[in-house]
Amino acid sequence: MRTVTIYTAVPCGFCTAAKALLSARNVSYEEIDLTGRQDDRVALVQKTGMRTVPQVFIGDHFVGGYNELAAVDRAGELDALLGR
C-alpha cells in the first residue's frame, strides 16, 4: 500500500474530517502539523499551489484537500490510489 501523508493545522475542521475519512477506511497516514510553521506552509504552497489545509498525498500523487479526498472515495477510486 502506498504511504499517505496529510498536512494539517489547528484548528481545522476539514483536517479533522479528512483524518476521520482515512481512519474509517482503515488507512494509516503520517500527519504533518503545520501549525505555527509558516516557512513549511510557504514551501507546501510552492509545491502544490494550494494555500489551504488539509493537503493529502498518496505516494507522490497530490490528491488535494478534504473535498477532493472525499470525491475520490465516493467515486470508489481510493483503494486503487492506495494500491490495494
N, CA, C and O atoms as a Maestro MAE file, in Angstrom:
{
 s_m_m2io_version
 :::
 2.0.0
}

f_m_ct {
 s_m_title
 :::
 protein
 m_atom[336] {
  # First column is atom index #
  i_m_mmod_type
  r_m_x_coord
  r_m_y_coord
  r_m_z_coord
  i_m_residue_number
  s_m_chain_name
  s_m_pdb_residue_name
  s_m_pdb_atom_name
  i_m_atomic_number
  :::
  1 25 0.836 -1.172 0.000 1 A "MET " " N  " 7
  2 3 0.000 0.000 0.000 1 A "MET " " CA " 6
  3 2 0.886 1.243 0.000 1 A "MET " " C  " 6
  4 15 1.906 1.292 0.688 1 A "MET " " O  " 8
  5 25 0.487 2.232 -0.772 2 A "ARG " " N  " 7
  6 3 1.246 3.481 -0.826 2 A "ARG " " CA " 6
  7 2 1.092 4.256 0.481 2 A "ARG " " C  " 6
  8 15 0.079 4.137 1.171 2 A "ARG " " O  " 8
  9 25 2.095 5.039 0.805 3 A "THR " " N  " 7
  10 3 2.031 5.836 2.025 3 A "THR " " CA " 6
  11 2 1.116 7.039 1.817 3 A "THR " " C  " 6
  12 15 1.025 7.593 0.722 3 A "THR " " O  " 8
  13 25 0.453 7.420 2.881 4 A "VAL " " N  " 7
  14 3 -0.436 8.572 2.862 4 A "VAL " " CA " 6
  15 2 0.134 9.612 3.810 4 A "VAL " " C  " 6
  16 15 0.442 9.316 4.965 4 A "VAL " " O  " 8
  17 25 0.269 10.822 3.314 5 A "THR " " N  " 7
  18 3 0.745 11.933 4.119 5 A "THR " " CA " 6
  19 2 -0.313 13.022 4.075 5 A "THR " " C  " 6
  20 15 -0.797 13.386 3.004 5 A "THR " " O  " 8
  21 25 -0.670 13.537 5.244 6 A "ILE " " N  " 7
  22 3 -1.653 14.603 5.323 6 A "ILE " " CA " 6
  23 2 -1.054 15.770 6.095 6 A "ILE " " C  " 6
  24 15 -0.616 15.619 7.236 6 A "ILE " " O  " 8
  25 25 -1.043 16.923 5.461 7 A "TYR " " N  " 7
  26 3 -0.560 18.150 6.079 7 A "TYR " " CA " 6
  27 2 -1.760 18.849 6.697 7 A "TYR " " C  " 6
  28 15 -2.773 19.062 6.030 7 A "TYR " " O  " 8
  29 25 -1.646 19.204 7.972 8 A "THR " " N  " 7
  30 3 -2.757 19.772 8.713 8 A "THR " " CA " 6
  31 2 -2.325 21.017 9.469 8 A "THR " " C  " 6
  32 15 -1.151 21.388 9.473 8 A "THR " " O  " 8
  33 25 -3.297 21.652 10.107 9 A "ALA " " N  " 7
  34 3 -3.057 22.755 11.035 9 A "ALA " " CA " 6
  35 2 -4.215 22.761 12.019 9 A "ALA " " C  " 6
  36 15 -5.244 22.126 11.789 9 A "ALA " " O  " 8
  37 25 -4.038 23.479 13.112 10 A "VAL " " N  " 7
  38 3 -5.064 23.570 14.150 10 A "VAL " " CA " 6
  39 2 -5.466 25.030 14.284 10 A "VAL " " C  " 6
  40 15 -4.578 25.882 14.301 10 A "VAL " " O  " 8
  41 25 -6.733 25.373 14.380 11 A "PRO " " N  " 7
  42 3 -7.902 24.497 14.242 11 A "PRO " " CA " 6
  43 2 -8.248 24.322 12.772 11 A "PRO " " C  " 6
  44 15 -8.025 25.228 11.969 11 A "PRO " " O  " 8
  45 25 -8.784 23.175 12.418 12 A "CYS " " N  " 7
  46 3 -9.142 22.907 11.024 12 A "CYS " " CA " 6
  47 2 -10.157 21.768 10.981 12 A "CYS " " C  " 6
  48 15 -9.798 20.600 11.135 12 A "CYS " " O  " 8
  49 25 -11.411 22.111 10.774 13 A "GLY " " N  " 7
  50 3 -12.460 21.110 10.685 13 A "GLY " " CA " 6
  51 2 -12.294 20.183 9.496 13 A "GLY " " C  " 6
  52 15 -12.599 18.994 9.589 13 A "GLY " " O  " 8
  53 25 -11.813 20.714 8.379 14 A "PHE " " N  " 7
  54 3 -11.604 19.874 7.200 14 A "PHE " " CA " 6
  55 2 -10.474 18.878 7.429 14 A "PHE " " C  " 6
  56 15 -10.513 17.764 6.906 14 A "PHE " " O  " 8
  57 25 -9.462 19.272 8.209 15 A "CYS " " N  " 7
  58 3 -8.374 18.350 8.559 15 A "CYS " " CA " 6
  59 2 -8.924 17.195 9.399 15 A "CYS " " C  " 6
  60 15 -8.598 16.030 9.168 15 A "CYS " " O  " 8
  61 25 -9.749 17.536 10.360 16 A "THR " " N  " 7
  62 3 -10.375 16.517 11.207 16 A "THR " " CA " 6
  63 2 -11.212 15.570 10.360 16 A "THR " " C  " 6
  64 15 -11.167 14.356 10.556 16 A "THR " " O  " 8
  65 25 -11.973 16.115 9.423 17 A "ALA " " N  " 7
  66 3 -12.827 15.293 8.560 17 A "ALA " " CA " 6
  67 2 -11.993 14.388 7.662 17 A "ALA " " C  " 6
  68 15 -12.356 13.229 7.460 17 A "ALA " " O  " 8
  69 25 -10.891 14.884 7.122 18 A "ALA " " N  " 7
  70 3 -10.035 14.070 6.250 18 A "ALA " " CA " 6
  71 2 -9.411 12.915 7.039 18 A "ALA " " C  " 6
  72 15 -9.356 11.786 6.552 18 A "ALA " " O  " 8
  73 25 -8.945 13.200 8.247 19 A "LYS " " N  " 7
  74 3 -8.358 12.148 9.072 19 A "LYS " " CA " 6
  75 2 -9.416 11.116 9.459 19 A "LYS " " C  " 6
  76 15 -9.130 9.920 9.506 19 A "LYS " " O  " 8
  77 25 -10.625 11.573 9.734 20 A "ALA " " N  " 7
  78 3 -11.714 10.647 10.077 20 A "ALA " " CA " 6
  79 2 -12.065 9.758 8.892 20 A "ALA " " C  " 6
  80 15 -12.305 8.563 9.066 20 A "ALA " " O  " 8
  81 25 -12.096 10.327 7.688 21 A "LEU " " N  " 7
  82 3 -12.386 9.538 6.487 21 A "LEU " " CA " 6
  83 2 -11.324 8.458 6.302 21 A "LEU " " C  " 6
  84 15 -11.652 7.296 6.060 21 A "LEU " " O  " 8
  85 25 -10.067 8.835 6.413 22 A "LEU " " N  " 7
  86 3 -8.990 7.858 6.247 22 A "LEU " " CA " 6
  87 2 -9.052 6.780 7.320 22 A "LEU " " C  " 6
  88 15 -8.869 5.599 7.024 22 A "LEU " " O  " 8
  89 25 -9.305 7.172 8.547 23 A "SER " " N  " 7
  90 3 -9.399 6.198 9.632 23 A "SER " " CA " 6
  91 2 -10.575 5.254 9.421 23 A "SER " " C  " 6
  92 15 -10.463 4.056 9.685 23 A "SER " " O  " 8
  93 25 -11.704 5.784 8.947 24 A "ALA " " N  " 7
  94 3 -12.885 4.949 8.698 24 A "ALA " " CA " 6
  95 2 -12.620 3.925 7.604 24 A "ALA " " C  " 6
  96 15 -13.257 2.872 7.575 24 A "ALA " " O  " 8
  97 25 -11.689 4.221 6.703 25 A "ARG " " N  " 7
  98 3 -11.335 3.296 5.618 25 A "ARG " " CA " 6
  99 2 -10.129 2.437 5.993 25 A "ARG " " C  " 6
  100 15 -9.573 1.735 5.148 25 A "ARG " " O  " 8
  101 25 -9.729 2.496 7.255 26 A "ASN " " N  " 7
  102 3 -8.577 1.737 7.757 26 A "ASN " " CA " 6
  103 2 -7.290 2.076 7.016 26 A "ASN " " C  " 6
  104 15 -6.488 1.194 6.709 26 A "ASN " " O  " 8
  105 25 -7.105 3.349 6.735 27 A "VAL " " N  " 7
  106 3 -5.907 3.828 6.051 27 A "VAL " " CA " 6
  107 2 -5.030 4.525 7.086 27 A "VAL " " C  " 6
  108 15 -5.442 5.516 7.688 27 A "VAL " " O  " 8
  109 25 -3.839 4.014 7.290 28 A "SER " " N  " 7
  110 3 -2.906 4.693 8.182 28 A "SER " " CA " 6
  111 2 -2.257 5.840 7.411 28 A "SER " " C  " 6
  112 15 -2.114 5.784 6.190 28 A "SER " " O  " 8
  113 25 -1.877 6.859 8.133 29 A "TYR " " N  " 7
  114 3 -1.315 8.041 7.491 29 A "TYR " " CA " 6
  115 2 -0.301 8.695 8.409 29 A "TYR " " C  " 6
  116 15 -0.316 8.518 9.627 29 A "TYR " " O  " 8
  117 25 0.579 9.456 7.781 30 A "GLU " " N  " 7
  118 3 1.519 10.293 8.522 30 A "GLU " " CA " 6
  119 2 0.945 11.703 8.514 30 A "GLU " " C  " 6
  120 15 0.670 12.258 7.450 30 A "GLU " " O  " 8
  121 25 0.764 12.277 9.687 31 A "GLU " " N  " 7
  122 3 0.259 13.641 9.798 31 A "GLU " " CA " 6
  123 2 1.416 14.588 10.045 31 A "GLU " " C  " 6
  124 15 2.249 14.359 10.923 31 A "GLU " " O  " 8
  125 25 1.458 15.651 9.262 32 A "ILE " " N  " 7
  126 3 2.456 16.692 9.465 32 A "ILE " " CA " 6
  127 2 1.705 17.964 9.817 32 A "ILE " " C  " 6
  128 15 1.045 18.566 8.969 32 A "ILE " " O  " 8
  129 25 1.812 18.365 11.075 33 A "ASP " " N  " 7
  130 3 1.102 19.535 11.588 33 A "ASP " " CA " 6
  131 2 1.908 20.790 11.279 33 A "ASP " " C  " 6
  132 15 3.038 20.949 11.741 33 A "ASP " " O  " 8
  133 25 1.315 21.669 10.499 34 A "LEU " " N  " 7
  134 3 1.991 22.895 10.082 34 A "LEU " " CA " 6
  135 2 1.645 24.095 10.959 34 A "LEU " " C  " 6
  136 15 2.004 25.227 10.633 34 A "LEU " " O  " 8
  137 25 0.953 23.855 12.062 35 A "THR " " N  " 7
  138 3 0.577 24.946 12.956 35 A "THR " " CA " 6
  139 2 1.827 25.703 13.401 35 A "THR " " C  " 6
  140 15 2.745 25.120 13.979 35 A "THR " " O  " 8
  141 25 1.851 27.006 13.126 36 A "GLY " " N  " 7
  142 3 2.968 27.847 13.531 36 A "GLY " " CA " 6
  143 2 4.242 27.662 12.719 36 A "GLY " " C  " 6
  144 15 5.286 28.206 13.079 36 A "GLY " " O  " 8
  145 25 4.174 26.915 11.646 37 A "ARG " " N  " 7
  146 3 5.367 26.635 10.828 37 A "ARG " " CA " 6
  147 2 5.209 27.318 9.462 37 A "ARG " " C  " 6
  148 15 5.041 26.660 8.435 37 A "ARG " " O  " 8
  149 25 5.267 28.643 9.482 38 A "GLN " " N  " 7
  150 3 4.989 29.437 8.283 38 A "GLN " " CA " 6
  151 2 5.917 29.097 7.118 38 A "GLN " " C  " 6
  152 15 5.463 29.027 5.976 38 A "GLN " " O  " 8
  153 25 7.195 28.888 7.379 39 A "ASP " " N  " 7
  154 3 8.130 28.566 6.293 39 A "ASP " " CA " 6
  155 2 7.754 27.258 5.612 39 A "ASP " " C  " 6
  156 15 7.838 27.143 4.389 39 A "ASP " " O  " 8
  157 25 7.339 26.275 6.400 40 A "ASP " " N  " 7
  158 3 6.922 24.994 5.829 40 A "ASP " " CA " 6
  159 2 5.632 25.139 5.037 40 A "ASP " " C  " 6
  160 15 5.461 24.488 4.006 40 A "ASP " " O  " 8
  161 25 4.717 25.989 5.509 41 A "ARG " " N  " 7
  162 3 3.462 26.224 4.759 41 A "ARG " " CA " 6
  163 2 3.757 26.888 3.417 41 A "ARG " " C  " 6
  164 15 3.165 26.532 2.399 41 A "ARG " " O  " 8
  165 25 4.670 27.850 3.420 42 A "VAL " " N  " 7
  166 3 5.049 28.522 2.179 42 A "VAL " " CA " 6
  167 2 5.651 27.521 1.197 42 A "VAL " " C  " 6
  168 15 5.338 27.552 0.007 42 A "VAL " " O  " 8
  169 25 6.506 26.641 1.686 43 A "ALA " " N  " 7
  170 3 7.118 25.615 0.825 43 A "ALA " " CA " 6
  171 2 6.058 24.691 0.248 43 A "ALA " " C  " 6
  172 15 6.150 24.296 -0.914 43 A "ALA " " O  " 8
  173 25 5.060 24.342 1.038 44 A "LEU " " N  " 7
  174 3 3.989 23.474 0.549 44 A "LEU " " CA " 6
  175 2 3.145 24.176 -0.498 44 A "LEU " " C  " 6
  176 15 2.753 23.559 -1.489 44 A "LEU " " O  " 8
  177 25 2.858 25.452 -0.297 45 A "VAL " " N  " 7
  178 3 2.113 26.229 -1.299 45 A "VAL " " CA " 6
  179 2 2.892 26.268 -2.610 45 A "VAL " " C  " 6
  180 15 2.308 26.143 -3.686 45 A "VAL " " O  " 8
  181 25 4.189 26.438 -2.520 46 A "GLN " " N  " 7
  182 3 5.020 26.452 -3.732 46 A "GLN " " CA " 6
  183 2 4.983 25.102 -4.428 46 A "GLN " " C  " 6
  184 15 5.055 25.042 -5.656 46 A "GLN " " O  " 8
  185 25 4.872 24.025 -3.677 47 A "LYS " " N  " 7
  186 3 4.853 22.680 -4.248 47 A "LYS " " CA " 6
  187 2 3.514 22.349 -4.893 47 A "LYS " " C  " 6
  188 15 3.472 21.741 -5.962 47 A "LYS " " O  " 8
  189 25 2.405 22.751 -4.239 48 A "THR " " N  " 7
  190 3 1.077 22.328 -4.702 48 A "THR " " CA " 6
  191 2 0.238 23.434 -5.318 48 A "THR " " C  " 6
  192 15 -0.698 23.158 -6.070 48 A "THR " " O  " 8
  193 25 0.563 24.681 -5.008 49 A "GLY " " N  " 7
  194 3 -0.257 25.791 -5.472 49 A "GLY " " CA " 6
  195 2 -1.510 25.994 -4.635 49 A "GLY " " C  " 6
  196 15 -2.330 26.859 -4.941 49 A "GLY " " O  " 8
  197 25 -1.659 25.213 -3.599 50 A "MET " " N  " 7
  198 3 -2.849 25.255 -2.745 50 A "MET " " CA " 6
  199 2 -2.476 25.857 -1.400 50 A "MET " " C  " 6
  200 15 -1.490 25.448 -0.787 50 A "MET " " O  " 8
  201 25 -3.263 26.831 -0.934 51 A "ARG " " N  " 7
  202 3 -2.943 27.547 0.299 51 A "ARG " " CA " 6
  203 2 -3.608 26.969 1.540 51 A "ARG " " C  " 6
  204 15 -3.184 27.260 2.659 51 A "ARG " " O  " 8
  205 25 -4.635 26.162 1.362 52 A "THR " " N  " 7
  206 3 -5.393 25.666 2.499 52 A "THR " " CA " 6
  207 2 -4.922 24.271 2.920 52 A "THR " " C  " 6
  208 15 -4.230 23.575 2.177 52 A "THR " " O  " 8
  209 25 -5.319 23.890 4.131 53 A "VAL " " N  " 7
  210 3 -5.099 22.533 4.614 53 A "VAL " " CA " 6
  211 2 -6.469 21.934 4.881 53 A "VAL " " C  " 6
  212 15 -7.427 22.671 5.113 53 A "VAL " " O  " 8
  213 25 -6.579 20.632 4.852 54 A "PRO " " N  " 7
  214 3 -5.524 19.652 4.707 54 A "PRO " " CA " 6
  215 2 -5.035 19.557 3.264 54 A "PRO " " C  " 6
  216 15 -5.719 19.959 2.322 54 A "PRO " " O  " 8
  217 25 -3.852 19.022 3.128 55 A "GLN " " N  " 7
  218 3 -3.320 18.647 1.822 55 A "GLN " " CA " 6
  219 2 -2.909 17.183 1.937 55 A "GLN " " C  " 6
  220 15 -2.110 16.805 2.794 55 A "GLN " " O  " 8
  221 25 -3.475 16.377 1.053 56 A "VAL " " N  " 7
  222 3 -3.311 14.933 1.135 56 A "VAL " " CA " 6
  223 2 -2.496 14.424 -0.044 56 A "VAL " " C  " 6
  224 15 -2.776 14.741 -1.200 56 A "VAL " " O  " 8
  225 25 -1.484 13.629 0.273 57 A "PHE " " N  " 7
  226 3 -0.669 12.961 -0.736 57 A "PHE " " CA " 6
  227 2 -0.802 11.461 -0.537 57 A "PHE " " C  " 6
  228 15 -0.745 10.970 0.591 57 A "PHE " " O  " 8
  229 25 -0.979 10.740 -1.626 58 A "ILE " " N  " 7
  230 3 -0.925 9.282 -1.601 58 A "ILE " " CA " 6
  231 2 0.267 8.909 -2.464 58 A "ILE " " C  " 6
  232 15 0.247 9.088 -3.681 58 A "ILE " " O  " 8
  233 25 1.303 8.390 -1.822 59 A "GLY " " N  " 7
  234 3 2.569 8.216 -2.521 59 A "GLY " " CA " 6
  235 2 3.041 9.597 -2.950 59 A "GLY " " C  " 6
  236 15 3.061 10.528 -2.146 59 A "GLY " " O  " 8
  237 25 3.420 9.730 -4.208 60 A "ASP " " N  " 7
  238 3 3.843 11.026 -4.747 60 A "ASP " " CA " 6
  239 2 2.684 11.797 -5.367 60 A "ASP " " C  " 6
  240 15 2.865 12.926 -5.825 60 A "ASP " " O  " 8
  241 25 1.496 11.199 -5.386 61 A "HIS " " N  " 7
  242 3 0.320 11.801 -6.019 61 A "HIS " " CA " 6
  243 2 -0.360 12.776 -5.064 61 A "HIS " " C  " 6
  244 15 -0.754 12.397 -3.961 61 A "HIS " " O  " 8
  245 25 -0.496 14.027 -5.485 62 A "PHE " " N  " 7
  246 3 -1.206 15.034 -4.694 62 A "PHE " " CA " 6
  247 2 -2.691 14.892 -4.959 62 A "PHE " " C  " 6
  248 15 -3.156 15.147 -6.069 62 A "PHE " " O  " 8
  249 25 -3.438 14.485 -3.938 63 A "VAL " " N  " 7
  250 3 -4.882 14.296 -4.074 63 A "VAL " " CA " 6
  251 2 -5.595 15.632 -3.992 63 A "VAL " " C  " 6
  252 15 -6.507 15.897 -4.775 63 A "VAL " " O  " 8
  253 25 -5.191 16.476 -3.053 64 A "GLY " " N  " 7
  254 3 -5.853 17.757 -2.821 64 A "GLY " " CA " 6
  255 2 -6.241 17.853 -1.367 64 A "GLY " " C  " 6
  256 15 -5.569 17.306 -0.493 64 A "GLY " " O  " 8
  257 25 -7.345 18.563 -1.111 65 A "GLY " " N  " 7
  258 3 -7.841 18.735 0.243 65 A "GLY " " CA " 6
  259 2 -8.919 17.728 0.580 65 A "GLY " " C  " 6
  260 15 -9.055 16.696 -0.078 65 A "GLY " " O  " 8
  261 25 -9.686 18.042 1.616 66 A "TYR " " N  " 7
  262 3 -10.730 17.115 2.050 66 A "TYR " " CA " 6
  263 2 -11.759 16.867 0.950 66 A "TYR " " C  " 6
  264 15 -12.129 15.719 0.705 66 A "TYR " " O  " 8
  265 25 -12.221 17.912 0.290 67 A "ASN " " N  " 7
  266 3 -13.254 17.730 -0.737 67 A "ASN " " CA " 6
  267 2 -12.789 16.801 -1.851 67 A "ASN " " C  " 6
  268 15 -13.562 15.965 -2.320 67 A "ASN " " O  " 8
  269 25 -11.556 16.934 -2.276 68 A "GLU " " N  " 7
  270 3 -11.022 16.064 -3.322 68 A "GLU " " CA " 6
  271 2 -10.860 14.631 -2.813 68 A "GLU " " C  " 6
  272 15 -11.149 13.676 -3.533 68 A "GLU " " O  " 8
  273 25 -10.399 14.488 -1.575 69 A "LEU " " N  " 7
  274 3 -10.261 13.158 -0.982 69 A "LEU " " CA " 6
  275 2 -11.621 12.478 -0.883 69 A "LEU " " C  " 6
  276 15 -11.752 11.300 -1.217 69 A "LEU " " O  " 8
  277 25 -12.630 13.210 -0.428 70 A "ALA " " N  " 7
  278 3 -13.982 12.647 -0.303 70 A "ALA " " CA " 6
  279 2 -14.541 12.273 -1.673 70 A "ALA " " C  " 6
  280 15 -15.226 11.259 -1.805 70 A "ALA " " O  " 8
  281 25 -14.254 13.083 -2.691 71 A "ALA " " N  " 7
  282 3 -14.727 12.780 -4.048 71 A "ALA " " CA " 6
  283 2 -14.085 11.505 -4.579 71 A "ALA " " C  " 6
  284 15 -14.755 10.685 -5.206 71 A "ALA " " O  " 8
  285 25 -12.796 11.336 -4.332 72 A "VAL " " N  " 7
  286 3 -12.088 10.116 -4.747 72 A "VAL " " CA " 6
  287 2 -12.697 8.904 -4.047 72 A "VAL " " C  " 6
  288 15 -12.890 7.854 -4.660 72 A "VAL " " O  " 8
  289 25 -12.995 9.059 -2.769 73 A "ASP " " N  " 7
  290 3 -13.605 7.972 -2.007 73 A "ASP " " CA " 6
  291 2 -15.001 7.644 -2.549 73 A "ASP " " C  " 6
  292 15 -15.319 6.475 -2.766 73 A "ASP " " O  " 8
  293 25 -15.833 8.665 -2.767 74 A "ARG " " N  " 7
  294 3 -17.189 8.440 -3.285 74 A "ARG " " CA " 6
  295 2 -17.169 7.771 -4.652 74 A "ARG " " C  " 6
  296 15 -18.051 6.975 -4.973 74 A "ARG " " O  " 8
  297 25 -16.163 8.094 -5.452 75 A "ALA " " N  " 7
  298 3 -16.055 7.516 -6.795 75 A "ALA " " CA " 6
  299 2 -15.517 6.083 -6.759 75 A "ALA " " C  " 6
  300 15 -15.441 5.424 -7.796 75 A "ALA " " O  " 8
  301 25 -15.145 5.603 -5.575 76 A "GLY " " N  " 7
  302 3 -14.616 4.251 -5.453 76 A "GLY " " CA " 6
  303 2 -13.188 4.107 -5.928 76 A "GLY " " C  " 6
  304 15 -12.754 3.001 -6.250 76 A "GLY " " O  " 8
  305 25 -12.444 5.210 -5.979 77 A "GLU " " N  " 7
  306 3 -11.089 5.210 -6.515 77 A "GLU " " CA " 6
  307 2 -10.004 5.218 -5.447 77 A "GLU " " C  " 6
  308 15 -8.819 5.147 -5.771 77 A "GLU " " O  " 8
  309 25 -10.393 5.303 -4.183 78 A "LEU " " N  " 7
  310 3 -9.401 5.423 -3.123 78 A "LEU " " CA " 6
  311 2 -8.517 4.188 -3.027 78 A "LEU " " C  " 6
  312 15 -7.297 4.310 -2.913 78 A "LEU " " O  " 8
  313 25 -9.112 3.003 -3.072 79 A "ASP " " N  " 7
  314 3 -8.314 1.768 -2.972 79 A "ASP " " CA " 6
  315 2 -7.318 1.654 -4.108 79 A "ASP " " C  " 6
  316 15 -6.190 1.209 -3.895 79 A "ASP " " O  " 8
  317 25 -7.710 2.047 -5.308 80 A "ALA " " N  " 7
  318 3 -6.794 1.985 -6.443 80 A "ALA " " CA " 6
  319 2 -5.607 2.930 -6.234 80 A "ALA " " C  " 6
  320 15 -4.466 2.564 -6.514 80 A "ALA " " O  " 8
  321 25 -5.876 4.143 -5.744 81 A "LEU " " N  " 7
  322 3 -4.795 5.093 -5.467 81 A "LEU " " CA " 6
  323 2 -3.855 4.565 -4.383 81 A "LEU " " C  " 6
  324 15 -2.645 4.786 -4.427 81 A "LEU " " O  " 8
  325 25 -4.438 3.867 -3.415 82 A "LEU " " N  " 7
  326 3 -3.640 3.309 -2.336 82 A "LEU " " CA " 6
  327 2 -2.843 2.092 -2.768 82 A "LEU " " C  " 6
  328 15 -1.901 1.690 -2.084 82 A "LEU " " O  " 8
  329 25 -3.210 1.507 -3.889 83 A "GLY " " N  " 7
  330 3 -2.530 0.319 -4.368 83 A "GLY " " CA " 6
  331 2 -2.966 -0.946 -3.648 83 A "GLY " " C  " 6
  332 15 -2.192 -1.891 -3.495 83 A "GLY " " O  " 8
  333 25 -4.229 -0.949 -3.205 84 A "ARG " " N  " 7
  334 3 -4.721 -2.171 -2.556 84 A "ARG " " CA " 6
  335 2 -5.866 -2.774 -3.317 84 A "ARG " " C  " 6
  336 15 -6.401 -3.806 -2.911 84 A "ARG " " O  " 8
  :::
 }
 m_bond[335] {
  # First column is bond index #
  i_m_from
  i_m_to
  i_m_order
  :::
  1 1 2 1
  2 2 3 1
  3 3 4 2
  4 3 5 1
  5 5 6 1
  6 6 7 1
  7 7 8 2
  8 7 9 1
  9 9 10 1
  10 10 11 1
  11 11 12 2
  12 11 13 1
  13 13 14 1
  14 14 15 1
  15 15 16 2
  16 15 17 1
  17 17 18 1
  18 18 19 1
  19 19 20 2
  20 19 21 1
  21 21 22 1
  22 22 23 1
  23 23 24 2
  24 23 25 1
  25 25 26 1
  26 26 27 1
  27 27 28 2
  28 27 29 1
  29 29 30 1
  30 30 31 1
  31 31 32 2
  32 31 33 1
  33 33 34 1
  34 34 35 1
  35 35 36 2
  36 35 37 1
  37 37 38 1
  38 38 39 1
  39 39 40 2
  40 39 41 1
  41 41 42 1
  42 42 43 1
  43 43 44 2
  44 43 45 1
  45 45 46 1
  46 46 47 1
  47 47 48 2
  48 47 49 1
  49 49 50 1
  50 50 51 1
  51 51 52 2
  52 51 53 1
  53 53 54 1
  54 54 55 1
  55 55 56 2
  56 55 57 1
  57 57 58 1
  58 58 59 1
  59 59 60 2
  60 59 61 1
  61 61 62 1
  62 62 63 1
  63 63 64 2
  64 63 65 1
  65 65 66 1
  66 66 67 1
  67 67 68 2
  68 67 69 1
  69 69 70 1
  70 70 71 1
  71 71 72 2
  72 71 73 1
  73 73 74 1
  74 74 75 1
  75 75 76 2
  76 75 77 1
  77 77 78 1
  78 78 79 1
  79 79 80 2
  80 79 81 1
  81 81 82 1
  82 82 83 1
  83 83 84 2
  84 83 85 1
  85 85 86 1
  86 86 87 1
  87 87 88 2
  88 87 89 1
  89 89 90 1
  90 90 91 1
  91 91 92 2
  92 91 93 1
  93 93 94 1
  94 94 95 1
  95 95 96 2
  96 95 97 1
  97 97 98 1
  98 98 99 1
  99 99 100 2
  100 99 101 1
  101 101 102 1
  102 102 103 1
  103 103 104 2
  104 103 105 1
  105 105 106 1
  106 106 107 1
  107 107 108 2
  108 107 109 1
  109 109 110 1
  110 110 111 1
  111 111 112 2
  112 111 113 1
  113 113 114 1
  114 114 115 1
  115 115 116 2
  116 115 117 1
  117 117 118 1
  118 118 119 1
  119 119 120 2
  120 119 121 1
  121 121 122 1
  122 122 123 1
  123 123 124 2
  124 123 125 1
  125 125 126 1
  126 126 127 1
  127 127 128 2
  128 127 129 1
  129 129 130 1
  130 130 131 1
  131 131 132 2
  132 131 133 1
  133 133 134 1
  134 134 135 1
  135 135 136 2
  136 135 137 1
  137 137 138 1
  138 138 139 1
  139 139 140 2
  140 139 141 1
  141 141 142 1
  142 142 143 1
  143 143 144 2
  144 143 145 1
  145 145 146 1
  146 146 147 1
  147 147 148 2
  148 147 149 1
  149 149 150 1
  150 150 151 1
  151 151 152 2
  152 151 153 1
  153 153 154 1
  154 154 155 1
  155 155 156 2
  156 155 157 1
  157 157 158 1
  158 158 159 1
  159 159 160 2
  160 159 161 1
  161 161 162 1
  162 162 163 1
  163 163 164 2
  164 163 165 1
  165 165 166 1
  166 166 167 1
  167 167 168 2
  168 167 169 1
  169 169 170 1
  170 170 171 1
  171 171 172 2
  172 171 173 1
  173 173 174 1
  174 174 175 1
  175 175 176 2
  176 175 177 1
  177 177 178 1
  178 178 179 1
  179 179 180 2
  180 179 181 1
  181 181 182 1
  182 182 183 1
  183 183 184 2
  184 183 185 1
  185 185 186 1
  186 186 187 1
  187 187 188 2
  188 187 189 1
  189 189 190 1
  190 190 191 1
  191 191 192 2
  192 191 193 1
  193 193 194 1
  194 194 195 1
  195 195 196 2
  196 195 197 1
  197 197 198 1
  198 198 199 1
  199 199 200 2
  200 199 201 1
  201 201 202 1
  202 202 203 1
  203 203 204 2
  204 203 205 1
  205 205 206 1
  206 206 207 1
  207 207 208 2
  208 207 209 1
  209 209 210 1
  210 210 211 1
  211 211 212 2
  212 211 213 1
  213 213 214 1
  214 214 215 1
  215 215 216 2
  216 215 217 1
  217 217 218 1
  218 218 219 1
  219 219 220 2
  220 219 221 1
  221 221 222 1
  222 222 223 1
  223 223 224 2
  224 223 225 1
  225 225 226 1
  226 226 227 1
  227 227 228 2
  228 227 229 1
  229 229 230 1
  230 230 231 1
  231 231 232 2
  232 231 233 1
  233 233 234 1
  234 234 235 1
  235 235 236 2
  236 235 237 1
  237 237 238 1
  238 238 239 1
  239 239 240 2
  240 239 241 1
  241 241 242 1
  242 242 243 1
  243 243 244 2
  244 243 245 1
  245 245 246 1
  246 246 247 1
  247 247 248 2
  248 247 249 1
  249 249 250 1
  250 250 251 1
  251 251 252 2
  252 251 253 1
  253 253 254 1
  254 254 255 1
  255 255 256 2
  256 255 257 1
  257 257 258 1
  258 258 259 1
  259 259 260 2
  260 259 261 1
  261 261 262 1
  262 262 263 1
  263 263 264 2
  264 263 265 1
  265 265 266 1
  266 266 267 1
  267 267 268 2
  268 267 269 1
  269 269 270 1
  270 270 271 1
  271 271 272 2
  272 271 273 1
  273 273 274 1
  274 274 275 1
  275 275 276 2
  276 275 277 1
  277 277 278 1
  278 278 279 1
  279 279 280 2
  280 279 281 1
  281 281 282 1
  282 282 283 1
  283 283 284 2
  284 283 285 1
  285 285 286 1
  286 286 287 1
  287 287 288 2
  288 287 289 1
  289 289 290 1
  290 290 291 1
  291 291 292 2
  292 291 293 1
  293 293 294 1
  294 294 295 1
  295 295 296 2
  296 295 297 1
  297 297 298 1
  298 298 299 1
  299 299 300 2
  300 299 301 1
  301 301 302 1
  302 302 303 1
  303 303 304 2
  304 303 305 1
  305 305 306 1
  306 306 307 1
  307 307 308 2
  308 307 309 1
  309 309 310 1
  310 310 311 1
  311 311 312 2
  312 311 313 1
  313 313 314 1
  314 314 315 1
  315 315 316 2
  316 315 317 1
  317 317 318 1
  318 318 319 1
  319 319 320 2
  320 319 321 1
  321 321 322 1
  322 322 323 1
  323 323 324 2
  324 323 325 1
  325 325 326 1
  326 326 327 1
  327 327 328 2
  328 327 329 1
  329 329 330 1
  330 330 331 1
  331 331 332 2
  332 331 333 1
  333 333 334 1
  334 334 335 1
  335 335 336 2
  :::
 }
}
